[in-house]
Amino acid sequence: MVEVLLTSLLHRFRDESRWLLWLNPNRKLSRNWLINSELPLNKTVQINSLSPEMSVIAMIKALSSGTCSIVLGWLPTVSPSCLQHLEHAAQLGNSIGFVMRPANINCARGHSN
């Protein structure tokens, strides 16, 4: 479901002259997925060797610069003040920031006696 929503969002900006930046410290972006999703390879940049802290800094800089239409960052946890900085940077650069984080799913099991 997330993949479908993400692809739809990215399609809205594929014809812009600005970059699409992926900040993913855990894995490499699939070139085949980009091709199959009809996203522009020549306007897509991925950085996958940053720590989570440096990913936030890079995301803020990229958003505020205005050179990226969308910046996607996979960040483990983000404080409310960090989210405010990201939002402000996106407004400055007229960009969209998309923060993805791992799901913490805690399932409670019902016990019947």
N, C-alpha and C positions, 0 to 999 in steps of 0.2 A: 504494500500500500504506500509506504514512504517513497519507494522508488518511482511509482507512478506520479505522485504529487510533485516530487523533486524534478522529474523530467518535464512535467507540464510547466513548472515555474521557470526552468532554464530555457525552455523553448521560447518563452516570451522575450528573452533578451539575446537570442542567438544572432540576430541581424544587427545588433549594435556594434559600433567600432571598438567598444571597450572590452577589457579582459574579463575572463571568468577565472577566479582564483580558488583553488582547493587547498586547504591546509589540513592535512591528515597525517598525524604522526604514526599511525598504526599500520597502514597498508597502502599499496600503490593503486592508483586509479586505473581502472580497466580501459584500455584503448578500445577494445571491442565494444564495451558498453557505450562509450562516447560515439563511436561510429553507428552502432545500432540505434542509438537515441537521436541521431542526426544532429549532434552538437558539434560546433566548429573546433577541429583540432588545432587550427592555427591561432585561435584566440583563447586557448585553455592552458593554464599553468597550474602545476601541482608542486607543492613543497611538502615533503613527507618526512623530514628528518629533524624537525624542531620539537623541543620540549613543549608541554602544554603552556607553560608560562610564555615562552617565545612565540608560540602560535597566537596567543591573545595579542601580544604586541604587534606582530606582523599583520594580524587581522585589523587592528585599529589603524595602523599606517596605511594599509591598502584601501580600507573603506574611506578614510578621510582624504586620500590623494585624488579621488575622482577618476582614476584610471581603470577601475574595475566596475563593471555593472553589478556583479554579484561576487561576494566572498563567502565561501562555505568553510566553516571551521568545525572540526570534531574536537570538542573540548570536554574533559571529564567533569569538571564542576566550574561553575561561573558564579561569582558573588554578585549581589545586586548592584554594587558600585561598578563592577566590571561591565555588567550589562548596560549601565547608564553610559559608560565611556564608549562602548560599542555603538549604542544608539546615536550618540552625539557625533561620532566619527561618520556613521552612515549618512546622517543629515548633512554634514559638511561636504561630503563627497558626492551627494546625491546617488548613493549606492545602496544596495540591499545586502545586509548581513544575515546569514543563516547559520545559527549555532545548532549543531547536532551533538547529542551526548548519549552515552550508553544508558540503556534502560535499567533501572533498578526495580525489578519486579519481585515483590514479596507476596507469595501466595499463602494465605492462611488456610489451613485445612480444618474443616469441621470435624469434631469428634462426636460420634454418637455412642451412647452407652446402652 
